[in-house]
Amino acid sequence: MARNLFLSRGRGWGHCIRDIEIASRISKKEHNNLVFASYGAGCQAFRAKKVECYELDCDDNGNIGNLLNQYIRVISDVKPKKIIVDEEYLI
């Protein structure tokens, strides 16, 4: 079954909290197949909220090159049908 990937910015809890809310409003079919990916404090926030998260190997102060490589890796691993992005670097 195809999954959808939600790339959520690390660096604090703000993006994670709103992304969980956005995901809760996506149709049940879509939400059941949703995979979150984040890094640093974002992953900590997902874990605190008991939401599964694919942890990217990048800390909150990581460089953009490493982060982009991590996104390529998770996209290759998940092979998503759709990608939802809440990350300033990818806008």
C-alpha positions, 0 to 999 in steps of 0.5 A: 500500500502506498504511503504518504510522507510528511516532512516536518521541520526539526528545530523546536516543537512548533512545526511538529505540533501544527503538523500533527494537527494538519495530519489529523484533518487529512482524511482517515484513509490518507492519515492511516498511510502517513509517515512523518519524518523530522530531526532534532527537537522535532523528533523529540516532540513527535515521540512526546506526543506518541506519534511515530516519526522517521528520525533523520540523522541531522541535529537542529543545527545541521547544515542544509546539505546534510539535511537534503541528503537525509530527505533523499534517503527517507524518500528512497526508503519510504517511496511515498505516493505523496509528499507533504512538506513543512520545512523552510529549506524546501520552499 
